[in-house]
Amino acid sequence: MPKAKTKKSVSSRMKITKGGKVLRHRQGSSHMMVRMDRKRKRNLRKACLVLPSRVARTMKRLMGEG
């Protein structure tokens, strides 16, 4: 069976931590930032975890991990 190719669109948007969790960037930080208060904009800069479910497992497979 040939190796599965890495989906570059997924690998550019996601990151796998050392423990195997999947990180993603938060949505809503591309435009209309003037309306948001500082606290919300600051929290949007942080990455958040993809919940450990089938979605995270699928993302790992698309990125060529496990």
For each residue, the residues with C-beta under 8 A, 3 or more apart:
1:
2:
3: 64
4: 61 64
5: 64
6: 10 11 62 63 64
7: 10 11 62 63
8: 11 12
9: 12 13
10: 6 7 13 14 59 62 63
11: 6 7 8 14 62 63 64
12: 8 9
13: 9 10 24 25
14: 10 11 22 23 24 50 59 63
15: 22 23 24 47
16: 20 21 22 23 60 63 65
17: 20 21 22 23
18:
19:
20: 16 17 60 65 66
21: 16 17 49 50 52 56
22: 14 15 16 17 49 50 56 59 60
23: 14 15 16 17 47 48 49 50
24: 13 14 15 47 48 49 50
25: 13 29 47 48
26: 29 43 44 46 47 48
27:
28: 44
29: 25 26 33 41 44 45
30:
31:
32: 35 36
33: 29 36 41
34:
35: 32
36: 32 33 40 41 44
37: 40 41
38: 41 42
39: 42 43
40: 36 37 43 44
41: 29 33 36 37 38 44 45
42: 38 39 45 46
43: 26 39 40 46
44: 26 28 29 36 40 41
45: 29 41 42
46: 26 42 43
47: 15 23 24 25 26
48: 23 24 25 26
49: 21 22 23 24 52
50: 14 21 22 23 24 55 56 59
51: 55 56
52: 21 49 56
53: 56 57
54: 57 58
55: 50 51 58 59
56: 21 22 50 51 52 53 59 60
57: 53 54 60 61
58: 54 55 61 62
59: 10 14 22 50 55 56 62 63
60: 16 20 22 56 57 63 65 66
61: 4 57 58 64 65 66
62: 6 7 10 11 58 59
63: 6 7 10 11 14 16 59 60
64: 3 4 5 6 11 61
65: 16 20 60 61
66: 20 60 61
